[in-house]
Amino acid sequence: MANFKEINYHQSLECLKQADISGIRLRLGEVSTSQWLQKENINLDEVKQISKDYPDLKIFIIGEGEFEGFYIYSQKHETCFKFEPELSLLK
């Protein structure tokens, strides 16, 4: 989980809800989402690895704005992580 930072679960759910309402949520399978994932260099193998510990893992992508980013969260564990590419640079 080198590139993922744990963030406040309850606050993140509110941000994700607002992104969904405002229409800035990106959905997997759309061309714009694929382009965004490539631009941000998201390593989905890392997400696959994390999902072993969180079998109910959900992906949420905000494509623009203050909270732009790639989020994964588990309702069962009340945990949310945000992709932070610079974290791997610090190591």
N, C-alpha and C positions, 0 to 999 in steps of 0.2 A: 504494500500500500504506500509505496514511496511518494506517489504523486497525489494522494488524497488526504485531505485535512478534515478531521471531525469538526462539525459545527453544531450549533444548538438545534436540536430536532424540532422543537415546537415553533421557534422563530422561522426556521427554514420552511416548514409547512405553510406558514402564512405567505412567505415570499413566493413559493411555488403556486399557491392558490391565486395570488394576484397576477402572476405571469400568465397563468391559464386564462383568467378573465380578460386580461388586456391583449391577448392574442400573440404574445411574444414567445410562447412555448413552441419549441421545435419538436416534430414527431419523427420517430424512426421510420425509415422507408421513403421519406421525401428527399428530393434532390438537394434542396437547400440545407437539410440536416446533414446529408453526406458531405457536402462542401464545407459546412461549419466544422464537422468532426475532423476532416482532413486539415483544415486551416489551424485548428487548435492542437493537432497531433495527439488525439486521444488514443490511448492504448487500451483497446477493448479486451486484450488478454489479461490485463490487470483487473478489470471488472469481473471477468470470468473467475479469476482466482479468489477475489473477495466474496463472490456469490457462494463459494463453498461454505463459508462461515455464516452467511446470511441468505438462506434459501428463498426468502420472500423478497429479495432485493428488487427495487424498482429504479428505473432510470428516468431522469427528468432533465431536459435541456432548455435553458433560457438563452435565446439567441441574441439578445441585445439588452441594453440598459444597465442600470446600476448593479443588478444581480446576475448579469450575464455569466453563464457557466454551465458546467456539466455536473449534475448532482446524482448521487445514488443514495437511496434510503431504505430502511427496514422498519416497517410499522411494528412488527413483532418485538424488535429490540429497541424501538424508539431511538434510532440512530440515523444520522445523516452525515454524508461525506461530500465534500466539494473537491473537484479536480483542481489542483494547483501545480502547474507545470514547473514553476520555479523551485518547488520543494526538492526535486531530484537534483537540482543544480547546487543546493546547499550542502549536499552530502559528499 
